[in-house]
Amino acid sequence: RKEVEQDPGPFNVPEGATVAFNCTYSNSASQSFFWYRQDCRKEPKLLMSVYSSGNEDGRFTAQLNRASQYISLLIRDSKLSDSATYLCVVNKRTNAGKSTFGDGTTLTVKP
Amino acid sequence: DTGVSQDPRHKITKRGQNVTFRCDPISEHNRLYWYRQTLGQGPEFLTYFQNEAQLEKSRLLSDRFSAERPKGSFSTLEIQRTEQGDSAMYLCASSLDGGGYGYTFGSGTRLTVV
């Protein structure tokens, strides 16, 4: 079993839709969590950190459920420009050197 | 200094040759990371440095791979006796301290071994 698992998708949604991705992690001691966005053949870029209390940045909301060991990303009012692969990242310690990436969930937003 | 720079962007090499990649991190960042990514997979950790010290290496990093960060600035990743399985995108990232605020990645070096 992989340390970080994501549904690869693809998720195909119309513009304006709300879409949610989940990511599960196996190490219950994991301390910090992130979502990255990766466009085709480009480098990953940090989208947002995931805090225990949840956090929101515009149309994006991230949640952490420690009991069930998953994090989620909700995108409201999808735009064409949201089309990308979304990578879930888990660190064992807050000051960890190594981050473990999921294999990503691909989102395509269609007109 | 606007970001993490990697050189070259693309490298095609014949099997058995040695290759070296360079990464220049964001100057204020003391941590530097190397990851490898193949199509359809997430980035896989290879190694990281805090300043000039290499603090962790993945078991993925066979003895054909070596990384250095002299003087705690730029880093090089060398692959000796390349194999077709080494074909991948090699990503460098940097962060301040433990990356509690995430990494900044470079654009990567795409290696093709023929």
Interface residues (C-beta under 8 A of the other chain):
Chain A: V4 P8 S32 F34 Y36 K42 E43 P44 K45 L46 S49 L87 V89 N91 R93 T94 N95 A96 G97 K98 S99 T100 F101 G102 D103 G104
Chain B: R31 Y33 Y35 G40 Q41 G42 P43 E44 F45 Y48 Q50 L55 E56 S58 L91 D97 G98 G99 G100 Y101 G102 Y103 T104 F105 G106 S107 G108
